[in-house]
């Protein structure tokens, strides 16, 4: 076996790095994407959807932490489901997670292009988005320690910027504005808004995919997850509520840069603070884009290492010990998605992959509790079985809502899963996994 193939992932990540990766993976969701939820539900309808999804994520993360600390492998959900259900569990979880982490970066790249175009109209959205892939694949090739330090810096800057944004717009919050057309589409609008509420927290579970690169994973992972989800809950609710009280939601519900636009309403588009915020807003998008690139590369690497994808994708670079072929392959797929999709469709598809993965992960937790009672569990979910059960029920509701309101995209998603499963069975590969 070559040095390239036998190199192992470095164990260098500390709690602060995991907090940064957890928050960094998600924080772009506070900058854009969620506002599309207003377009289908209004402000109060979307607030209800967000509160439901927040409960789902808090209970899910506490439950998921038990799995991640018990089985700290780069495959994350794929590893847990494979262990619980065998080859078919690995296919379902691996496919769903891969869709989520391959589809999320193009949406963020679109937003990066939109923010940049807002600042410099001469730069085209698609050109900037494609350039982001090239730049961040190179950064991630240099090593996880370097990538994690980069995540830490940009995540701290992104959190600080959101706090400044909240401080600027909060004095201009108007309750009357917030409750203007609060639920124009009634309760059906609340269900239609669920995937956009998921965008507030989508991909936090990507921390599981760097589990093999963590120092003292039994202690560190739980700290990273818990501090990460608490940070995101505060930021998501504050950004959404205060922005909704600045201007009528219809003015901000169909753009990829709602926060600079809100500041433009409050301070004036040409105000120096508005321009500065749009510039700094790139930090939040960069943090998430960078984190999701780490996520998709580790998922591809783990699936290839386990025989679910071509073996060359499971090789590590001998010098930097990073999964270089996985990084490049995911980047090519992401660039293709950039050319084919729109932001709202990409968000819905990513959310669909996420909730399928959440559901099978929660079921895997129950199965492993019964199947492997002696498995070392450094962190055990509080309130078992209620937390994982709540997460499972709410994930199922989200899945039903996404399918109902997005039938064509859902058919594509499940057709892809069916084709992958048929291929494995027809070729007999399922018997070797």
Steps between C-alpha positions, in 0.01 A plus 500: 500500500637842406573779746222693336250229583619402848535847651258563783299809586674726753353534851551873566157658565408649839158614638545855370567362151185286513292795620637700207429220252148443643407869491697568185324219311165660572548872547440591136142385568460813712624718213275377218260230388269498802325813368345293218286353779325835538387471139294189578389570858535866608687610812294336773448184295874474452565570869280202588683282246835614640402420859390149397826444312703641791345241735578232241865602474561537874360153569675358193844639589487370858401158359748510213784584740455161662556332162796718405687450828425125502607445138744783412550420133528728196192341344279656766134402439606241242713322761222495762232374261732240348576369847131490593344369178775363279557586134156650427523735799838615374355570155204703629701707749800536269288610203294748705806651668688522173210681332483745793870579502548508124194719440550748786830651375351613163226692685761673714715568194198665333463725805872581500463605139189706580661681794808574287282623214313724747836661586663488157235486225766434235567155651253237384333266751588174324864597439552575869323178602721284278813680622401420860512128426849523355635708790352295784586162356863616499473626862355165611772308322759657733390309812228481766694698762543790261138470384371495860701811592356677196149392610562635849608843379219555249235354734593738782486789254163382365345467848632843599351649186158352563505642853586843358221464241249414774619801700446733202155379391349426843423870576310518170285193573128566458249252637237638263728429205576149624131406527395649166359208297629260770360175353363577153498133400371363831628179655589343163756780467662393828559151359624638167753713693659209690791438257596868519492487880723192481749717310566688828666186640568277200836316501593542868519123509802530268715512814460121506701477179817633661462268802809300402705821507405602856723485806318317781176456298304357793512838677567750224216414261221551752636842600530612137146389415324643805668841497450512123123438504446747785687771308296436187161501674564848643631641171228346281206626705650847553587554133164377372284694748686832483529492122126434474426819691709726275297480178205311356609142443408509130790743437756248627354158423647435155862620516829333596625793712219587746724638775684763292163586345347547847790721602451693177140565605603610850814699416483556125661283234793740452571529872855393581374255768275329245791454262729387782246243621455356152879465478531337841192289431718297272668356812185313602451359152867410473490319837207284391631436152834395643334275758274326252798433273665324795171312558445371148864397460498291820168338408623405153826375655316284756258353245786415264708349780206274588441389140191707418686725255804441272805423712719782362268750673606348833868581456687761701767734374832372635631848583196677647295195613185645344251315274602683182304296247184529713546878516540528124212263411258683730612830356423387146149389603445829684600706196256301288223573754586872479426493130168316540320616815352804674555586866154406628502164318850420628395581858194272475704211359768539770230509769344184354829313525549630853166390645530152348840471666364631832222242497721198433757625753238521775371153418861377501542645850207292627624188319856533632375553857331160472749325270821614673416582863868457596624759247697771678289817501706791637201731451147369547203700376306655789134411529530178301282390321314832474768716334572263209127425467414872476776548243373200301136614501582860403740381227223280361259796497762709317552221245127472430472878460799521265368217281147644490610848391790388278380185327727514194822566692404224744442254216848575365650448846334165569549380141872554551492299824308220329747487211799484734337219700410301187856537371647362822264204507530425125880500513510298822704766677259502793627155597855631549405803714 
